[in-house]
């Protein structure tokens, strides 16, 4: 379950997708994704805690990389399922409208 929670945030998902293309420093991610340095650092820590990314030091810089490249296959599969189900998942009556993830509709 932690895996899916770690990917639920759009910023973390964007970071994962970017790192899927190769290593990046925090400064690279802030520029490319338009996020604040503190935001990127916080999300990198979360992804590292979930063991999805790692880093290596080179001088004073840290380069982050995706350590589970099969995660990209999982995301591609999820996109395929969502494309095939259309709004059926997003608007599932059992779980309510968008924004109520995990809460049952009353």
The first five atom37 places (N, CA, C, CB, O) and aatype in JSON, in Angstrom:
{
  "aatype": [20, 20, 20, 20, 20, 20, 20, 20, 20, 20, 20, 20, 20, 20, 20, 20, 20, 20, 20, 20, 20, 20, 20, 20, 20, 20, 20, 20, 20, 20, 20, 20, 20, 20, 20, 20, 20, 20, 20, 20, 20, 20, 20, 20, 20, 20, 20, 20, 20, 20, 20, 20, 20, 20, 20, 20, 20, 20, 20, 20, 20, 20, 20, 20, 20, 20, 20, 20, 20, 20, 20, 20, 20, 20, 20, 20, 20, 20, 20, 20, 20, 20, 20, 20, 20, 20, 20, 20, 20, 20, 20, 20, 20, 20, 20, 20, 20, 20, 20, 20, 20, 20, 20, 20, 20, 20],
  "atom_mask": [
    [1, 1, 1, 1, 1],
    [1, 1, 1, 1, 1],
    [1, 1, 1, 1, 1],
    [1, 1, 1, 1, 1],
    [1, 1, 1, 1, 1],
    [1, 1, 1, 1, 1],
    [1, 1, 1, 1, 1],
    [1, 1, 1, 1, 1],
    [1, 1, 1, 1, 1],
    [1, 1, 1, 1, 1],
    [1, 1, 1, 1, 1],
    [1, 1, 1, 1, 1],
    [1, 1, 1, 1, 1],
    [1, 1, 1, 1, 1],
    [1, 1, 1, 1, 1],
    [1, 1, 1, 1, 1],
    [1, 1, 1, 1, 1],
    [1, 1, 1, 1, 1],
    [1, 1, 1, 1, 1],
    [1, 1, 1, 1, 1],
    [1, 1, 1, 1, 1],
    [1, 1, 1, 1, 1],
    [1, 1, 1, 1, 1],
    [1, 1, 1, 1, 1],
    [1, 1, 1, 1, 1],
    [1, 1, 1, 1, 1],
    [1, 1, 1, 1, 1],
    [1, 1, 1, 1, 1],
    [1, 1, 1, 1, 1],
    [1, 1, 1, 1, 1],
    [1, 1, 1, 1, 1],
    [1, 1, 1, 1, 1],
    [1, 1, 1, 1, 1],
    [1, 1, 1, 1, 1],
    [1, 1, 1, 1, 1],
    [1, 1, 1, 1, 1],
    [1, 1, 1, 1, 1],
    [1, 1, 1, 1, 1],
    [1, 1, 1, 1, 1],
    [1, 1, 1, 1, 1],
    [1, 1, 1, 1, 1],
    [1, 1, 1, 1, 1],
    [1, 1, 1, 1, 1],
    [1, 1, 1, 1, 1],
    [1, 1, 1, 1, 1],
    [1, 1, 1, 1, 1],
    [1, 1, 1, 1, 1],
    [1, 1, 1, 1, 1],
    [1, 1, 1, 1, 1],
    [1, 1, 1, 1, 1],
    [1, 1, 1, 1, 1],
    [1, 1, 1, 1, 1],
    [1, 1, 1, 1, 1],
    [1, 1, 1, 1, 1],
    [1, 1, 1, 1, 1],
    [1, 1, 1, 1, 1],
    [1, 1, 1, 1, 1],
    [1, 1, 1, 1, 1],
    [1, 1, 1, 1, 1],
    [1, 1, 1, 1, 1],
    [1, 1, 1, 1, 1],
    [1, 1, 1, 1, 1],
    [1, 1, 1, 1, 1],
    [1, 1, 1, 1, 1],
    [1, 1, 1, 1, 1],
    [1, 1, 1, 1, 1],
    [1, 1, 1, 1, 1],
    [1, 1, 1, 1, 1],
    [1, 1, 1, 1, 1],
    [1, 1, 1, 1, 1],
    [1, 1, 1, 1, 1],
    [1, 1, 1, 1, 1],
    [1, 1, 1, 1, 1],
    [1, 1, 1, 1, 1],
    [1, 1, 1, 1, 1],
    [1, 1, 1, 1, 1],
    [1, 1, 1, 1, 1],
    [1, 1, 1, 1, 1],
    [1, 1, 1, 1, 1],
    [1, 1, 1, 1, 1],
    [1, 1, 1, 1, 1],
    [1, 1, 1, 1, 1],
    [1, 1, 1, 1, 1],
    [1, 1, 1, 1, 1],
    [1, 1, 1, 1, 1],
    [1, 1, 1, 1, 1],
    [1, 1, 1, 1, 1],
    [1, 1, 1, 1, 1],
    [1, 1, 1, 1, 1],
    [1, 1, 1, 1, 1],
    [1, 1, 1, 1, 1],
    [1, 1, 1, 1, 1],
    [1, 1, 1, 1, 1],
    [1, 1, 1, 1, 1],
    [1, 1, 1, 1, 1],
    [1, 1, 1, 1, 1],
    [1, 1, 1, 1, 1],
    [1, 1, 1, 1, 1],
    [1, 1, 1, 1, 1],
    [1, 1, 1, 1, 1],
    [1, 1, 1, 1, 1],
    [1, 1, 1, 1, 1],
    [1, 1, 1, 1, 1],
    [1, 1, 1, 1, 1],
    [1, 1, 1, 1, 1],
    [1, 1, 1, 1, 1]
  ],
  "atom_positions": [
    [[0.81, -1.19, 0.0], [0.0, 0.0, 0.0], [0.86, 1.26, 0.0], [-0.93, -0.01, 1.2], [0.48, 2.27, -0.6]],
    [[2.01, 1.23, 0.66], [2.9, 2.39, 0.71], [3.35, 2.8, -0.69], [4.11, 2.1, 1.6], [3.54, 3.98, -0.97]],
    [[3.54, 1.81, -1.56], [3.95, 2.11, -2.93], [2.93, 3.02, -3.59], [4.12, 0.82, -3.73], [3.3, 4.04, -4.19]],
    [[1.66, 2.68, -3.51], [0.64, 3.48, -4.18], [0.45, 4.83, -3.51], [-0.68, 2.72, -4.21], [0.17, 5.82, -4.18]],
    [[0.59, 4.87, -2.2], [0.53, 6.18, -1.52], [1.68, 7.06, -1.96], [0.55, 5.99, 0.02], [1.52, 8.27, -2.14]],
    [[2.86, 6.46, -2.13], [4.02, 7.26, -2.53], [3.84, 7.83, -3.93], [5.29, 6.42, -2.47], [4.43, 8.86, -4.25]],
    [[3.05, 7.18, -4.75], [2.82, 7.65, -6.12], [1.55, 8.47, -6.27], [2.76, 6.48, -7.05], [1.26, 8.97, -7.35]],
    [[0.79, 8.63, -5.19], [-0.48, 9.34, -5.25], [-0.3, 10.84, -5.43], [-1.28, 9.08, -4.0], [-1.18, 11.51, -5.98]],
    [[0.81, 11.37, -4.99], [1.05, 12.81, -5.12], [1.56, 13.12, -6.52], [2.07, 13.29, -4.05], [2.52, 12.5, -6.98]],
    [[0.94, 14.08, -7.22], [1.37, 14.4, -8.58], [2.84, 14.81, -8.68], [0.51, 15.51, -9.13], [3.5, 14.51, -9.67]],
    [[3.36, 15.5, -7.68], [4.77, 15.92, -7.72], [5.68, 14.7, -7.63], [5.08, 16.91, -6.57], [6.67, 14.62, -8.36]],
    [[5.37, 13.76, -6.74], [6.2, 12.55, -6.64], [6.12, 11.74, -7.92], [5.77, 11.69, -5.44], [7.13, 11.21, -8.38]],
    [[4.95, 11.64, -8.48], [4.8, 10.92, -9.74], [5.62, 11.58, -10.84], [3.32, 10.85, -10.14], [6.28, 10.89, -11.62]],
    [[5.59, 12.9, -10.9], [6.38, 13.63, -11.9], [7.88, 13.38, -11.69], [6.08, 15.14, -11.83], [8.62, 13.24, -12.66]],
    [[8.3, 13.33, -10.45], [9.72, 13.07, -10.15], [10.09, 11.67, -10.61], [10.01, 13.23, -8.65], [11.13, 11.48, -11.23]],
    [[9.25, 10.69, -10.31], [9.51, 9.31, -10.73], [9.62, 9.23, -12.24], [8.41, 8.36, -10.22], [10.54, 8.62, -12.77]],
    [[8.67, 9.85, -12.93], [8.69, 9.81, -14.4], [9.94, 10.48, -14.95], [7.44, 10.5, -14.96], [10.55, 9.99, -15.91]],
    [[10.33, 11.61, -14.34], [11.57, 12.28, -14.79], [12.79, 11.41, -14.55], [11.74, 13.62, -14.08], [13.64, 11.29, -15.42]],
    [[12.88, 10.8, -13.36], [14.03, 9.95, -13.05], [14.03, 8.68, -13.91], [14.04, 9.59, -11.57], [15.07, 8.04, -14.07]],
    [[12.9, 8.33, -14.43], [12.84, 7.21, -15.36], [13.6, 7.47, -16.64], [11.4, 6.88, -15.68], [13.94, 6.54, -17.37]],
    [[13.87, 8.73, -16.93], [14.63, 9.11, -18.12], [16.12, 9.25, -17.81], [14.11, 10.42, -18.69], [16.92, 9.44, -18.72]],
    [[16.5, 9.15, -16.54], [17.91, 9.26, -16.18], [18.11, 10.05, -14.9], [18.7, 9.9, -17.31], [17.18, 10.65, -14.37]],
    [[19.34, 10.03, -14.43], [19.69, 10.72, -13.18], [19.4, 12.22, -13.25], [21.16, 10.49, -12.86], [19.39, 12.82, -14.33]],
    [[19.17, 12.79, -12.08], [18.96, 14.24, -11.99], [19.34, 14.72, -10.6], [17.48, 14.6, -12.3], [19.25, 13.98, -9.61]],
    [[19.76, 15.96, -10.54], [20.04, 16.62, -9.26], [18.77, 17.36, -8.84], [21.26, 17.62, -9.37], [17.85, 17.54, -9.63]],
    [[18.74, 17.77, -7.58], [17.59, 18.54, -7.09], [17.38, 19.78, -7.94], [17.79, 18.93, -5.61], [16.25, 20.09, -8.31]],
    [[18.44, 20.47, -8.27], [18.33, 21.7, -9.07], [17.73, 21.4, -10.44], [19.7, 22.37, -9.22], [16.95, 22.2, -10.96]],
    [[18.09, 20.26, -11.03], [17.51, 19.87, -12.32], [16.01, 19.64, -12.19], [18.19, 18.6, -12.86], [15.23, 20.09, -13.03]],
    [[15.63, 18.94, -11.13], [14.21, 18.64, -10.92], [13.4, 19.9, -10.66], [14.04, 17.66, -9.76], [12.29, 20.03, -11.16]],
    [[13.95, 20.82, -9.87], [13.21, 22.06, -9.59], [12.98, 22.85, -10.88], [13.98, 22.93, -8.58], [11.89, 23.38, -11.09]],
    [[13.99, 22.91, -11.72], [13.85, 23.65, -12.99], [12.89, 22.97, -13.94], [15.21, 23.81, -13.66], [12.01, 23.61, -14.52]],
    [[13.05, 21.67, -14.09], [12.25, 20.93, -15.08], [10.8, 20.77, -14.66], [12.86, 19.58, -15.32], [9.91, 20.74, -15.51]],
    [[10.55, 20.66, -13.36], [9.19, 20.42, -12.89], [8.51, 21.66, -12.35], [9.21, 19.36, -11.83], [7.31, 21.65, -12.07]],
    [[9.27, 22.74, -12.19], [8.69, 23.99, -11.7], [8.28, 23.93, -10.24], [7.5, 24.35, -12.52], [7.31, 24.57, -9.83]],
    [[9.02, 23.16, -9.44], [8.73, 23.01, -8.02], [9.8, 23.67, -7.18], [8.61, 21.53, -7.65], [10.93, 23.86, -7.63]],
    [[9.43, 24.03, -5.96], [10.39, 24.61, -5.03], [11.39, 23.56, -4.58], [9.67, 25.23, -3.81], [11.08, 22.37, -4.55]],
    [[12.59, 23.99, -4.23], [13.64, 23.08, -3.79], [13.2, 22.29, -2.57], [14.92, 23.85, -3.47], [13.45, 21.08, -2.49]],
    [[12.55, 22.94, -1.63], [12.11, 22.24, -0.42], [11.06, 21.17, -0.75], [11.53, 23.24, 0.59], [11.05, 20.11, -0.13]],
    [[10.2, 21.45, -1.71], [9.19, 20.49, -2.14], [9.85, 19.27, -2.78], [8.2, 21.14, -3.13], [9.51, 18.13, -2.45]],
    [[10.78, 19.51, -3.68], [11.48, 18.41, -4.34], [12.23, 17.57, -3.32], [12.47, 18.95, -5.41], [12.16, 16.35, -3.35]],
    [[12.94, 18.22, -2.4], [13.7, 17.49, -1.38], [12.79, 16.62, -0.51], [14.48, 18.48, -0.5], [13.12, 15.48, -0.2]],
    [[11.65, 17.18, -0.14], [10.68, 16.42, 0.68], [10.18, 15.18, -0.06], [9.49, 17.3, 1.08], [10.1, 14.1, 0.52]],
    [[9.85, 15.34, -1.32], [9.35, 14.22, -2.1], [10.44, 13.19, -2.4], [8.75, 14.72, -3.41], [10.17, 11.99, -2.43]],
    [[11.66, 13.66, -2.61], [12.77, 12.73, -2.8], [12.98, 11.88, -1.56], [14.06, 13.49, -3.16], [13.24, 10.68, -1.66]],
    [[12.86, 12.49, -0.39], [13.01, 11.74, 0.87], [11.94, 10.67, 0.98], [12.93, 12.7, 2.08], [12.23, 9.54, 1.4]],
    [[10.72, 10.99, 0.62], [9.62, 10.01, 0.65], [9.92, 8.85, -0.29], [8.29, 10.69, 0.28], [9.79, 7.69, 0.08]],
    [[10.3, 9.18, -1.51], [10.59, 8.14, -2.5], [11.78, 7.28, -2.09], [10.85, 8.77, -3.87], [11.81, 6.08, -2.36]],
    [[12.74, 7.9, -1.45], [13.89, 7.14, -0.96], [13.47, 6.22, 0.17], [15.01, 8.1, -0.5], [13.91, 5.07, 0.23]],
    [[12.63, 6.71, 1.08], [12.13, 5.88, 2.18], [11.37, 4.66, 1.66], [11.22, 6.71, 3.11], [11.38, 3.59, 2.27]],
    [[10.71, 4.82, 0.53], [9.97, 3.72, -0.1], [10.89, 2.84, -0.95], [8.83, 4.26, -0.96], [10.44, 1.87, -1.56]],
    [[12.15, 3.18, -0.98], [13.17, 2.44, -1.74], [12.91, 2.42, -3.24], [13.25, 1.02, -1.24], [13.23, 1.45, -3.93]],
    [[12.32, 3.5, -3.73], [12.1, 3.62, -5.16], [13.22, 4.35, -5.86], [10.79, 4.31, -5.43], [13.45, 4.15, -7.06]],
    [[13.92, 5.21, -5.12], [15.03, 5.96, -5.68], [16.24, 5.83, -4.76], [14.66, 7.45, -5.88], [16.13, 5.4, -3.62]],
    [[17.39, 6.21, -5.31], [18.62, 6.27, -4.53], [19.43, 7.44, -5.08], [19.43, 4.92, -4.6], [19.05, 8.05, -6.07]],
    [[20.53, 7.73, -4.44], [21.37, 8.82, -4.91], [22.83, 8.41, -4.82], [21.11, 10.1, -4.11], [23.21, 7.5, -4.09]],
    [[23.63, 9.13, -5.57], [25.07, 8.98, -5.49], [25.67, 10.37, -5.43], [25.64, 8.16, -6.7], [25.17, 11.31, -6.05]],
    [[26.73, 10.48, -4.67], [27.39, 11.78, -4.53], [28.5, 11.9, -5.57], [27.97, 11.96, -3.1], [29.23, 10.95, -5.86]],
    [[28.6, 13.09, -6.11], [29.7, 13.43, -7.01], [30.12, 14.84, -6.64], [29.28, 13.33, -8.55], [29.46, 15.82, -6.99]],
    [[31.23, 14.92, -5.92], [31.62, 16.21, -5.37], [30.6, 16.64, -4.34], [31.77, 17.27, -6.48], [30.27, 15.9, -3.42]],
    [[30.1, 17.85, -4.51], [29.09, 18.37, -3.58], [27.66, 18.14, -4.07], [29.31, 19.85, -3.36], [26.7, 18.54, -3.41]],
    [[27.53, 17.49, -5.21], [26.22, 17.25, -5.81], [25.74, 15.83, -5.53], [26.28, 17.51, -7.32], [26.54, 14.9, -5.42]],
    [[24.43, 15.67, -5.41], [23.81, 14.35, -5.32], [22.99, 14.13, -6.58], [22.92, 14.22, -4.03], [22.22, 15.0, -6.99]],
    [[23.17, 12.98, -7.17], [22.43, 12.6, -8.36], [21.45, 11.5, -7.98], [23.39, 12.12, -9.5], [21.84, 10.45, -7.46]],
    [[20.18, 11.75, -8.24], [19.12, 10.82, -7.89], [18.77, 9.97, -9.09], [17.88, 11.56, -7.37], [18.81, 10.42, -10.24]],
    [[18.43, 8.7, -8.81], [18.07, 7.77, -9.88], [16.98, 6.84, -9.4], [19.3, 6.97, -10.34], [16.82, 6.58, -8.21]],
    [[16.24, 6.34, -10.35], [15.2, 5.35, -10.09], [15.88, 3.99, -9.93], [14.12, 5.31, -11.25], [16.63, 3.57, -10.8]],
    [[15.62, 3.31, -8.82], [16.26, 2.01, -8.59], [15.36, 0.84, -8.99], [16.65, 1.87, -7.13], [15.82, -0.3, -9.08]],
    [[14.12, 1.1, -9.23], [13.17, 0.06, -9.64], [12.58, 0.46, -11.0], [12.04, -0.14, -8.56], [11.44, 0.93, -11.06]],
    [[13.34, 0.27, -12.09], [12.83, 0.68, -13.41], [11.53, -0.02, -13.8], [13.88, 0.42, -14.46], [10.79, 0.48, -14.64]],
    [[11.25, -1.2, -13.2], [9.99, -1.88, -13.52], [8.79, -1.08, -13.04], [9.97, -3.27, -12.89], [7.65, -1.35, -13.44]],
    [[9.02, -0.1, -12.19], [7.95, 0.79, -11.77], [7.34, 1.52, -12.97], [8.48, 1.81, -10.74], [6.14, 1.78, -12.99]],
    [[8.17, 1.84, -13.95], [7.66, 2.51, -15.15], [6.71, 1.59, -15.92], [8.83, 2.94, -16.06], [5.74, 2.06, -16.5]],
    [[6.99, 0.28, -15.91], [6.07, -0.68, -16.54], [4.73, -0.69, -15.81], [6.69, -2.11, -16.55], [3.68, -0.74, -16.44]],
    [[4.79, -0.65, -14.48], [3.57, -0.61, -13.68], [2.74, 0.63, -14.01], [3.9, -0.63, -12.18], [1.52, 0.56, -14.16]],
    [[3.41, 1.77, -14.14], [2.7, 3.01, -14.45], [2.1, 2.97, -15.86], [3.65, 4.22, -14.33], [0.99, 3.44, -16.07]],
    [[2.84, 2.4, -16.81], [2.3, 2.26, -18.16], [1.07, 1.34, -18.15], [3.38, 1.69, -19.13], [0.08, 1.61, -18.83]],
    [[1.14, 0.26, -17.37], [0.0, -0.65, -17.27], [-1.2, 0.05, -16.65], [0.36, -1.88, -16.44], [-2.33, -0.14, -17.1]],
    [[-0.96, 0.87, -15.63], [-2.04, 1.62, -15.0], [-2.68, 2.58, -15.99], [-1.52, 2.39, -13.77], [-3.91, 2.73, -16.01]],
    [[-1.87, 3.24, -16.81], [-2.41, 4.15, -17.83], [-3.29, 3.39, -18.81], [-1.27, 4.87, -18.58], [-4.34, 3.89, -19.23]],
    [[-2.88, 2.19, -19.19], [-3.66, 1.38, -20.12], [-5.0, 1.0, -19.5], [-2.89, 0.11, -20.51], [-6.04, 1.11, -20.15]],
    [[-4.98, 0.56, -18.24], [-6.22, 0.2, -17.55], [-7.14, 1.41, -17.46], [-5.93, -0.36, -16.14], [-8.34, 1.3, -17.73]],
    [[-6.59, 2.55, -17.08], [-7.43, 3.75, -16.97], [-7.99, 4.18, -18.32], [-6.64, 4.9, -16.35], [-9.13, 4.64, -18.39]],
    [[-7.2, 4.05, -19.38], [-7.69, 4.4, -20.71], [-8.83, 3.47, -21.13], [-6.55, 4.33, -21.74], [-9.78, 3.91, -21.78]],
    [[-8.74, 2.2, -20.76], [-9.77, 1.23, -21.12], [-11.04, 1.37, -20.29], [-9.22, -0.17, -20.98], [-12.13, 1.08, -20.78]],
    [[-10.91, 1.81, -19.05], [-12.08, 1.92, -18.19], [-12.71, 3.29, -18.25], [-11.71, 1.59, -16.76], [-13.83, 3.49, -17.77]],
    [[-12.01, 4.25, -18.83], [-12.54, 5.6, -18.93], [-12.81, 6.17, -17.55], [-13.81, 5.62, -19.77], [-11.95, 6.13, -16.67]],
    [[-14.0, 6.71, -17.36], [-14.37, 7.32, -16.09], [-14.83, 6.29, -15.06], [-15.45, 8.34, -16.31], [-15.15, 6.67, -13.93]],
    [[-14.87, 5.02, -15.41], [-15.4, 4.01, -14.5], [-14.63, 3.96, -13.19], [-15.37, 2.65, -15.17], [-15.23, 3.75, -12.13]],
    [[-13.33, 4.14, -13.24], [-12.53, 4.11, -12.01], [-12.66, 5.43, -11.27], [-11.05, 3.81, -12.33], [-12.91, 5.44, -10.06]],
    [[-12.5, 6.54, -11.98], [-12.52, 7.85, -11.35], [-13.88, 8.17, -10.72], [-12.16, 8.92, -12.36], [-13.95, 8.85, -9.69]],
    [[-14.93, 7.7, -11.33], [-16.27, 8.05, -10.84], [-17.0, 6.86, -10.23], [-17.09, 8.62, -11.98], [-18.23, 6.82, -10.21]],
    [[-16.26, 5.91, -9.75], [-16.85, 4.71, -9.15], [-17.81, 5.11, -8.03], [-15.74, 3.76, -8.6], [-17.4, 5.8, -7.1]],
    [[-19.09, 4.69, -8.09], [-20.06, 5.08, -7.07], [-19.76, 4.52, -5.69], [-21.43, 4.65, -7.49], [-20.21, 5.07, -4.68]],
    [[-19.0, 3.45, -5.63], [-18.66, 2.86, -4.33], [-17.72, 3.76, -3.55], [-18.03, 1.49, -4.53], [-17.8, 3.83, -2.32]],
    [[-16.85, 4.45, -4.24], [-15.82, 5.25, -3.57], [-16.03, 6.74, -3.7], [-14.47, 4.9, -4.1], [-15.22, 7.51, -3.18]],
    [[-17.05, 7.18, -4.36], [-17.38, 8.59, -4.39], [-16.73, 9.32, -5.55], [-16.98, 9.24, -3.12], [-16.11, 8.72, -6.43]],
    [[-16.9, 10.61, -5.53], [-16.39, 11.48, -6.58], [-14.9, 11.72, -6.41], [-17.13, 12.81, -6.59], [-14.35, 11.45, -5.35]],
    [[-14.24, 12.22, -7.47], [-12.82, 12.56, -7.36], [-12.59, 13.48, -6.16], [-12.32, 13.23, -8.65], [-13.41, 14.34, -5.86]],
    [[-11.48, 13.27, -5.48], [-11.2, 14.07, -4.29], [-11.61, 13.38, -3.0], [-11.88, 15.39, -4.39], [-11.29, 13.85, -1.91]],
    [[-12.32, 12.26, -3.12], [-12.76, 11.51, -1.96], [-12.09, 10.14, -1.95], [-14.28, 11.38, -1.95], [-12.69, 9.16, -1.5]],
    [[-10.86, 10.06, -2.43], [-10.15, 8.8, -2.53], [-10.2, 8.04, -1.23], [-8.71, 9.03, -2.94], [-9.86, 8.55, -0.17]],
    [[-10.64, 6.81, -1.33], [-10.66, 5.94, -0.16], [-11.85, 6.13, 0.75], [-9.43, 6.13, 0.62], [-12.03, 5.36, 1.7]],
    [[-12.67, 7.13, 0.51], [-13.84, 7.37, 1.36], [-15.07, 6.84, 0.64], [-14.01, 8.89, 1.7], [-15.26, 7.14, -0.54]],
    [[-15.86, 6.11, 1.29], [-17.1, 5.61, 0.69], [-18.14, 6.71, 0.62], [-17.63, 4.42, 1.47], [-18.27, 7.52, 1.54]],
    [[-18.87, 6.71, -0.47], [-19.94, 7.69, -0.6], [-21.07, 7.35, 0.36], [-20.47, 7.75, -2.05], [-21.33, 6.17, 0.62]],
    [[-21.73, 8.36, 0.9], [-22.82, 8.1, 1.85], [-24.13, 7.93, 1.12], [-22.94, 9.23, 2.88], [-25.16, 7.71, 1.76]]
  ]
}
